[in-house]
Each structure stands twice: as structure tokens, then as C-alpha cells.
Amino acid sequence: MTIIKQLSLAATIAALFTSSTVFATPNNDVTNTMPNSDYFAATQYKEAQAPLNSFGAIDVKTSIPENIQVPSAPVEAGGNNGVPETLVQKWTQAGIFSPQVEARAFILMDANTGQIIASNDANMRMAPASTTKLMLMYIVEQKLADGVISLDSKVQVPEVAWRTGGSRMFLKPGSFVSVKDLISGMIVESGNDAAVTLANYIAGSQSSFVVMMNATAVKLGMHNTHFTTVMGLPAPAHFSTAYDLGLLGQHIMNDYPQYFHFFSQKYFEYNHIRQPNFNRLLFTYQYATGMKTGSTEAAGYSLVSSAEIPNNPMKLVGVVLGTKSLNDVAAQSKALFNYGFHFFKQDSLYAANSKLSEQKVWGGQQNTVSLGLEKSLTLVLPSSVDEKGLVTKLQIDRDIKAPVDKGEKLGEITVTYKDKVIQTEPLVALNSVQQGGWFTRTWASISLYFHNLLASYGL
């Protein structure tokens, strides 16, 4: 097993002046395997700390080597190609080809189902830069939804936020700003001062908020992500992947849709300063719905974006990492969305909680149980595929005996196309069935015995 090296603060500072120090043993594994289920980068680099200046703000002048920002992944991380099978790989018989995207890494995901349409090097660690603010925003949305804070809450701007360099919404220290304005300033203007203000307001300090961010990364299944800052300025062991950022984008779209409109703002004005959104896709692609840009000298320009077309049920999340400019990352993202909407479609086969079968229950207060799906069975298919060619088959457990709990798995539904399995989902009980009385159970045991005996003779 690869051993993760943990650096003390002194060692971290010393590492800034050398290009040979790394956080983990280098790994050249590029096999298509998923990370170990118990591996999370968010738990591996607990002592990584951001370089601070004399004001306690992150020192943007500190030059941090890329291999310190993005330590090499151990074998447990799954390799550079460690993402689930893409639809491009699954539908080779339909003549689907991979999109050509000029970027270091990318992924295209259907937000409704989580199915990955296409990807390249989507598990390669990279500096996320200001796409980090998506995790900050996700936690802010949690607190808003839970009623811990409100959009109209007034927050006092700490001096450390004013002292933080990089992009900003030009907050004045000591002034009071609404959470709503801070969110807009963080998303539209990528304000580091807004990000630091929100983090301090919610958690009391940036370091405490970073702990929340890493814990949330584990909860969302982001195996190859570790945060060291709240806004994405270069720091030791601050990295993510296209796949992980795609997961985060999917959760942002689905978990708290009531706040998603913040991501589509093209402009925001604060303190008489009007700034455009760094996300130029909003200005060049009519179906873009938002999300966040990021850029560092080492990683290039990146964008986590989303798009929807009217009367099309698909919602797509695209992640393009490592391009040459803001215009370039917008153009590559647009091309990725055009590919997805043109060559793929969404088909809902069965709704959640709809009865697909009625089965006998032995020894219960009721004689039957309804079987169905806990969540809707929705597929993303190549546009060239005729849905009439899809074949569904139910495989149901034999001899279902009471008690049966609602949600208990009692079989599977399998979808095939030209004899190739496309998707398999569990069949579950849609209702509970309690055990019957002594006489009912006894009679059921006798009946089941003779039933199986006759069946063994083919009768």
C-alpha cells in the first residue's frame, strides 16, 4: 500500500522552495479502475496549510511549485482514468465517437442521472483555482436551506477578507454586506474577499470552513479532491479532478435548485462597480445556465458549466480543465455541450414508485406485494438508437415470505439493447407486508412445501 506523507507546517513552508518534495509516492497507474471505496484524498493531507502573509491573509506572491499544489496520486486513488464507464464506451455498437476537446481534461455528465457521456483524463488531479468556490457555495446553500442563515443576513467584512489578493468585489473592511450580495460577488466577480467573508461568517475562520469543505467532499464521493483554501488561491495540496468537479456540479444543480439562478447572472454591481461574469459561456451560448470559472498559471483556464435546452429533458454538466484563455475554455465547453445535445437523448422508461409487478407473499396478512423502482429508470441514449429496440426483463426472487419491508430488494430489472446489458436496477417492495397469524404462517409453510415439490416435477 502506498504511504501518504503528511507534512508539518514547517515542512510545508520548506517545500515551497524545492521542486522535489511531494505529498505522495508518484504513481504511473493509468488503468480504468475506480478508487478504493475507503480512499479519500480529503482525509490524507490534514496538515497542509496555505501560506499566509503578515495580515493573516493568503500570500498571493508566494510561488508554490505545481507538484506541491497537486501531489501525485497513490494507487488507491484509482489511476488517471479511474472514472465509471462512459456512454461513449458503452454504446460502441451505435457508432458513437468521442468528442475532440482541446483541454488537459474534460468530462460531460447528465445531471439528472449522473451518467457520464464522455471524458478524458477525468481523474487526473489538477489545481481547481476558483472553481473551488463551487464547494463554498454548496455549503452556503446547505445553511440557507436549513435556515441557519438567510439571504438578507448582514455580514460584517473582516479585515482578512479585504487583505486577500486576487479577484474581488471590492468590499470595505468593517462594512456590512448581505449574504445575497456576497454570493453574487463570489460567483459573478469571483470575489476572494466575498469568499473569505462568507467562510468566516459561517465557520468562524477559514481553516474551520476548509474542514467543512473536505468533509463535504467525502460525503459527495469526491475521492480525488482536497481543499486547503476556501477560494482556490494556490496552496499546498489543493486539487481536484474533472470527475469530482462534475459530481459537485451535479449536486449543486439538483440538491438546491432554488439557489441556482445565482450562477446565471451576467453582471453584478456593488459599491458602484459593475463587473461582468468571468464565465463567458453565458455570453456566447444561449443554452448556458451558469456555474464557475477558475485559472492558475500552472493549470490554465478551467470552467465547470451547465446547460439546458427548452423542451429537452436533459440537463448537462460540463467540466473543461486546462485551456489557454477564458475565451478558449468557453469555446471548448460550448463544443462539448453541442456534442452532448446533438448525439444523445434522454428516455424515461419507468417512473419511481410505479407498480411493475404484483407477486404472491407467503404467510402474510396480505397475499401480494407490489414491486417497482425507488427512483425513476431514465437512460441517456445515442440519438441514433430506436427506443423500440430496448428490452426490459424482470428477475424476481422466488418464494417471497412475510414479513416484507417497504423498499426491500426483491429482484432486478435489466435493460438490454441488441443483447447487450445497458442498465440494471433493483426491484423493491412498494409496500410492507406484515406476518400473518400462527394459522396463516403454518398453512403457508405447508402450501409452499407442496408448491415447490410439484414444481420440482415440472407440474
N, C-alpha and C positions, 0 to 999 in steps of 0.2 A: 504494500500500500504506500502511495506517495505521502510523504510527511509535509504538512504545511508549516512553513516557518513564520513565527509571529515576531514582529519587530517591536521593541520598546520605542518610546518617543525619541530617545537619544539616537537609537539606531536608525529610526526613520529619517531624522534630520541629517545624519551622516550619509544616508543612502542618496540624498538629493545631490550629492557631489560625486557620485560614481555611477557609471552606466552598467556595472556588472552585478549589482545587488538585485535580487529578485525575491518575490514573496513565496514562490512555489517552484518545485522542480520542473524544468521545462518538459513539455510533452509534445511529441510529434504525431500523436494518435489522431487520425482523421476518419476513423471508422464511423459508420452510421449507427451509433448506439446512443441511447438516452442516458442521461446522468444517473448515477446510483440514486435510488429513491431517498436515501438518508443524507445525500450530499447537498449542501447549500453553501455557496460562496459567502452569503451574508453572515454565516456563522464562523468563517475561517480567519477573518482579518480584524479581530476585535481591537487590536492595539494601533491600527492605522489612524493617524491623526493628520489633519490639514495643517499646513504651515501658516502661522499667524504672524501679523506684524505687531508693532508696539501698542496698537489700539485694540488688539484682540480680534481684528477682522482678518479674513483670509488674505494672505500676501500674494497679490496677482503678479508681482515681479519675480517671484521665486521660480526658477527653471527646474521643473521636475522631469527627469527622463521618462520616456514613454513606458519602459518596462517596469518602472516604479508605479506609474499610474495604472498600468494594465499588466499585472503579473501573469505569467504563463499558467495555463490551466493544468491541473493534475488529471490523471487518468479518470478519476471519479467524476470529473466534470462532463464526461461523455464524448470528448473529441470535437473538432471543429464542425462536423456535420451532425452533431447529436440533436436532431430535431425529429419529430414524428414524420411519417411518410407524407409526402405532398401529393396533391391531386394530380400533378404532372406525372409523378411516378406511378400512381395508381391506375391512371387511365391511358397507359401507353397504347392499348389496343384501339383507342379512339383517335390516334394520330395527333395527340396534343404535344406541343413543343414548349420548351422553356422560354420565358421572356428574356430579352437581352437588355440588361440594365448595367450602365457604366457606373459602378459603385463597388466599394470594397465588400459590402454585404447588403443583402436585402431579404425581405420576406413579405408575402401578400397573404392575408388571412381574412376569412369570412367571420365577421364579428358575431353573427347570430349563432353559428355552430362551433366556432373555433377551428374549423377545418382549414388546413394550410394549402393554399392553391399552388404557390411556388416559392422557392427560396434558394439562396446561395450563400454559403458560409454564415448561416444564420446563428450558429452557436459560437462564432469567433468573438472573443472578448475585445471590446473597444471602449474608448473614453466616451461616455454619453453626452458630456457637456451639458447644455441647458435642457436637453430632453429629460434630465434629472427632475426638473420641475414638475413633470407629469406625476411622479410619485408624491411630491409635496402636495400637489393639487388633489390627488386621490384621497390623501389623509384629511385635507381640509374639507372635502366633500363628505367624508365619513362624519366629521364633527358637526357639520351643518345638518346632515340628515338626522343625527342623534340629538340635535337640539343643544349641544354643548356650546356652540357659538351661533351667531346669526349673521346674515349678510349686512345688516345695519350696525353691527357691533363696531364701536370706535376703538381703534388700537393706537397706542402711543408708539411713535417711531423711536427705537433705541439708537444711541449713537453708533453702535457697532454696525447697524444696517447702513447708516449714512457713510461710514468709513469703508464699506465693502466696495471694491472696484468692479469693473466690467460694465455691462449694460445696466441701465437703471431707469426708474420712472421719476427720479429727482425728488425724493422725499426729503423733508426737512426734519432734522432730529428734534424730538420733543413734540412735534405736531401730532394731531390725532387724525387718523385716516380710517375710513370704513373698510370692513373686510371685503365688501363688494369691489371697491376701488383697488384694493391690494391685489385681488385676484386678477382683475383686468390688467393692471400694470405688470403683473408677473407673466401673464400669458401673452399679451399683445407686445409689450415692450421688453419682455424677458428680463424684467427688473430684478436684479440681485438684491437690491435694497428692499423690494417688496417681499421677496422670498425669505430673507432673514427676519424681517418684521413678523411675518406670519408664523415662522417656525418658533421664534421666541414667544409669541403670544400664546401659541397652543401648548408648547412643551416647556417653556421657561428658559431654554437655552438651545443653541443649535446642536450641540452634542446629544442632548436628550432627544431631540427630534430625529437625528440620524439613527438612533436606536430604534425609534418607531418605524422609520423607513425600511430598515433592514429586516425587522420583524414582519412587516407587511410583505416584503419581497418573498419571504419564506411561505407566508400564508397563500400567496398567489401562485406559488410554484415556479418562481423565477430562480432557477438553480445557479445561473452564472452571473449574478448581479451582486455587487457590494457598493454601498454608498459611504462616502467619507465626508461629503459636504451636502448641504441642503439645496444648493442651486447649481452645482456642476462645475464650478471652477476647478482647475487641475489640482489634484491631491493624490497622495499615495493610496493605492488600492481602491480607486474609484472607477468602476467599469460596469458595463452591461453588454448585452448582445441584441441582435435584431429580433431573435425569437422572444427573449424576455421582454423587450420593449413592446413587441406585438401583443403579448399576453396582457401587459399593463394597459395598453391602448384599448383592448377588447373590454377589460373590466371598467375602464373609465366610461366607455360608451354605454355599457349595459347596466352597471350597478347603480349609477346615479345620473340617469338621463336628464333629470330636472335641472342639472347644472351645466349640461354640455353646451348650451348656447354661448357660454363664455369663450369657447375655443374658436368660434366663427367670426369674432369681431375683427374687422379690417383695420380699424383705427381706435385709438383711445387717447383722450386728452386729460391731463392732470396738471394742475398748477400752471395753466395757460400754455402748456407744451403739448402739442399734438404729434403723436408718433404713429407710423404705420406698423402693422404686424410684420414681423420678420418672415412669417410663413407666406411666401409669395405665391404658393399654390392657390391661396384664397383669391388672388387677383387674376390668375391665368387659367383656372379650371373651374367651370361653372358648377360642377358637382362636388367640389371640395367642401367639407364641413368643419375642418379645423385640425387642432392639436398643435404640436410644438416642434420648433427647430432647435438646433444646437450646433456649435462649431468649436473646435480647438485646432491649434496649429498642427498637432500631431495627427488627429483623427480626421480632419477635414470637416466638410459641412454635412449635416445629417438632418433628417426630418422624419418624425412619426406623424402620419397623417391619416385622414379618414375621408370617405366619400360615399354618397348615396345618389341614386338616380330616381326621379319620380316614377312611381308605378313599377319599380323594380324592388322586390323584397330583399335583395342582397344589400348588406352594409359591409363595406370593405375597410380593413386597416392595412396600411402600407408602411413599412419601415425601410428607409434607404439610408445607409450609413457610409460616410467617406466619399464625398464628391468634391468638386473643385470650387464651387461657389453656391450662394443662395439660389441663383437662377438655375444652376445646373441641378441641384437637388430637387427643386420644384419640377423641372422638366422630366427628370427621371421618375419621379413619383407619379406625375401625370401619365407617362407612358405605361407605368405599372398598372395603374387603375384602368386605363383604356384596354389593356390586355385582359384584365380580370373580367370586366363587364362585357367585353366582346366575345370571349371564348368560353365563358362559364355562365351558368344559370342556377337558380335555386328552385328546388322542388320539395314541397312539404307532403310527405306520404301519409302520415298519421298524426293526429293531434294528441297532446298529452291527456291522460285520463279517459280516453275514449275506449269503449269495450271492443276488444278484438276477438275474444273467445269467452265462452262460458263453460266451465269444467265442473265435473262432479267432485264433491268433497265427501270423504268417508268419515262417519262418526261426528258430524257437526250439527249444530242447531239449525243450520240451513243446508240444503242439499247441494248447492252450487256456489262457485266463486267466479267473479268476473276478472278477466285478465286484460291488461293493457300496458301502456307505457307511462313512466313517471314524467318524461319530457317528450316533446314532440319529436318525431323522426323526420328530420329535414336534411336533405342532401344537397350538396353543391356538385353539379354535373357539367361536363363539357356541353357546350351549346349544341353540338352535333349529335348528342345522344338522344334517342327517342325514348321517352319515359315508358312507353308501352313494352319496351324490352326489359324493364326491371321486373324481377320475380321475387316475391316475398314468401318466406316459408316460416311457419310457426313450429317450434320444437318445444313440447310441453312435458313437464315432469309427469311420470306415471304415479298412480295411486296417491293422490293428494289427500292427506289426512288432517283433520282438525286437531288442534287449533291452527288457524291461518291468520297471520298478522297482515294488516294493510301495508303494502309496499314490499312484502316478502317476494323474493325472486322465485318464480315457478316455471321458468323456461326462457327461451330466447326467440327473437325474431331476426331472421337473416335476409339481407337483400343481396341478390346476385344479378349480374349482367353478363350474358354470354358465358355462363357457368363460372364466372369469377366473383368471389365474395367481395362486395363493396362495403357493407357495414353490418355489424351485429350489435343488437341492443337487448338488454334483459326484459323479459316479460314479468310483470309483477302483479300481485293481487291488488285489485282496486277497492276491495272491501275486506273487512275482517270476518272470520267465521269462528265462533266460539265452539268449544266442545259440547257435544250433547250429553244427556244423562247416561247413567250406567247402562240402561237397557239399549239405548241408541248406539253406544260405543260397542257393546257386546254383539249386537246384531250386525253392526258394520264390520266387525272383525270376522265373523262367520261368513258373511256375504262376500267379503274381499278375498277370503281363502278360496272359496269355490269359484269365484270370478277368475282368479289367477290360475287355478287348476284347469278350468275349462279352456282358458286362453293358451295354456301350455300344450294342449292337444289340438289347438287350432279351431276350437269350437266357439 
